[in-house]
Amino acid sequence: MTSQATSRTAKAAAAERREQAVRAAVEQGLAGPDVPIVALLDTTGIRAGAAALQAAFAAVTDAPVLHAFAVKACPLVPVLRLLLAEGLGAEVASPGELALARAAGIRPAATVLDSPAKTPAELREALALGIAVNADNPQELARLDALICPQGLEGQGGTPIAPSTSPLGIRVNPQLGAGSIDALSTATATSKFGVALLDEGARDWVVRAYAERPWLTRLHTHSGSQGVALSLMARGVRAVYELAEEINAAVGRQQVDTIDIGGGLPVNFGSDEETPTYDAYARLLKEEVPGLFDGRYGLVTEFGRSLLAKHGLVLARVEYAKSSGGRPIAVTHAGVQIAARTVYAPASWPLRIEAYDAKGRPKRGPTVAQDIAGPACFAGDLLAENRPLPLLDQGDYTGVLDTGAYYFAHHYSYNSLARPGIYGFTATADGVEFATVRSPQSLADLVEEAGGAHADALL
Ligand SMILES: *Cc1c(COP(=O)(O)O)cnc(C)c1O
C-alpha cells in the first residue's frame, strides 16, 4: 500500500471509531440530558500515534531515543500510563506535572524537567531522583553548581558531591524567528525560554559553561509549536547540533552525548488527516542534520500536542436552539471552559465541529450558517461563528474535534462550570467499551476548591 493509501485508511478508521463512540456514549448514558458534556479519548488512536513516533525515529537512527511526552499537553495520569505502556517517558515543567508522571509510574530515567522557573527545592528533588534537568539560564546553572559542586567548580578546586545520576544540560534558543502564532513561538529573538544563542557573548558563554562543567552532557532546544513550519523546526535542531559539535571540539571529547530536540510538531486541525507526520519530520531532520543520526548522539524528544490532539473530542448537548438577528444559534454545554484558546483567539485556533442528532448519529441535511455557543455568561463564548452545519435542534449534540491536547484537559473555571468526565474508548466490531479516565467533578468538589472549608474565614 502506498503511504497515501495507508493514511486515507487510518483517517477513515479514526472517523469511524469516533462515530461509533459518540453513538455509544449517548446510548450508554455517558452523555444525555443530565450529563450534557463529556470528553472522549480514542485509546486506539493514542497507541497508534505513540507507535508511529517511535517507528519514525527508529527508522533514522540506531542510537537510543527517549520520547518524553510533554505532560503539559494532556495532564491525565491514565494517559501518561498508556503512553508509558507504549514505551514513552515524560517531560515535566512543574512539581504538579512531576507528581502526575510519578503517579503514572514513569521512571526518573525516562523523565525530563524543563520548567523555566524551577525553585531550588525542585532542582534538589530532581537531582535526588535522577531526573534529567535542562537549565534555562545562567542563574539556574549557578543553582545547579551549588547543589553539585558546593565548594566551587572542579577547575576551581571543588569536587562534585555524591554524583547525581541526573543527565544535565542547558536549554538554548536559536532565535530563528516566530511561527504564525506569536503566543506560541518559542524561538523568537526575545523569547523567555533558554539562553538566547545569538545575543552578544552568549555562544561563548555556553561553550565555556560546558568546558567548566564535565557533568553537562545534554543540550536542549524546543523551537517548534503549532504554527511553526517543519523547516524552521529543523533549523532549530541544526543550530543545537552545531553548538554541540562546537562544544565537543572545544573540550576535545564527546562531552555532549545527547541532544534534546523538544517537541512542537504542529497538528492539522482542518481534517482527520494526521499531517505533518512524525515520519516526515524525522526524515527531514536526517536530511538537514545528518550528523545527529550517525550514532554519536542519543536523542530526547518532547512531543505533546501531536500525540494527543486528534485523539480527543468533546461531546456536548444542544440545550437550546434559538435565533438572534436572523442568525441561528445552538447554545451548547461546550464553550470557554473546555476551549479557552479557541474562544479567546478564534482566528488562531479554529476547531472542527460535527453535528449529531439526539441519538448521537451524524446529522445530515443542508447546511446552515450558525453560531455554536458555549454555556458561559459572556458574549464571546462561541466555539464557532457562522459555521455551516446541518441545522442543530434542541437535544442534538455537537462534537468538538481534535481537543485531546490543551483543550478539555485544561479546564478553565469560568462560571464555576464543573470539569466534565473524561472516558477512553475502544471501538471494535462487538461494540464500544469506555473506561473512566477522570470522573466528572462533583459539586461538592467544586465548593471545596472554592474555599468551602473556610466559609467563615473573612468574617
Ligand atoms: C510545551 C512544550 C513541549 C511540547 O510542545 P507541543 O507543541 O505540545 O509538542 C515540549 N517541550 C517543552 C520545553 C515545552 O515547553
The ligand as an SDF file (V2000), in Angstrom:
LIG
                    3D

 15 15  0  0  0  0  0  0  0  0999 V2000
    5.1760   22.7210   25.5090 C   0  0  0  0  0  0  0  0  0  0  0  0
    6.4930   22.0750   25.4130 C   0  0  0  0  0  0  0  0  0  0  0  0
    6.6500   20.8810   24.6960 C   0  0  0  0  0  0  0  0  0  0  0  0
    5.5170   20.2520   23.9140 C   0  0  0  0  0  0  0  0  0  0  0  0
    5.1270   21.0360   22.8370 O   0  0  0  0  0  0  0  0  0  0  0  0
    3.9990   20.5160   21.8320 P   0  0  0  0  0  0  0  0  0  0  0  0
    3.8030   21.6680   20.9230 O   0  0  0  0  0  0  0  0  0  0  0  0
    2.7990   20.1740   22.6260 O   0  0  0  0  0  0  0  0  0  0  0  0
    4.5680   19.3180   21.1220 O   0  0  0  0  0  0  0  0  0  0  0  0
    7.8840   20.2790   24.7020 C   0  0  0  0  0  0  0  0  0  0  0  0
    8.9420   20.8260   25.3600 N   0  0  0  0  0  0  0  0  0  0  0  0
    8.8360   21.9790   26.0470 C   0  0  0  0  0  0  0  0  0  0  0  0
   10.0150   22.5080   26.7550 C   0  0  0  0  0  0  0  0  0  0  0  0
    7.6120   22.6360   26.0890 C   0  0  0  0  0  0  0  0  0  0  0  0
    7.5200   23.7860   26.7670 O   0  0  0  0  0  0  0  0  0  0  0  0
  1  2  1  0
  2  3  1  0
  2 14  2  0
  3  4  1  0
  3 10  2  0
  4  5  1  0
  5  6  1  0
  6  7  2  0
  6  8  1  0
  6  9  1  0
 10 11  1  0
 11 12  2  0
 12 13  1  0
 12 14  1  0
 14 15  1  0
M  END
$$$$
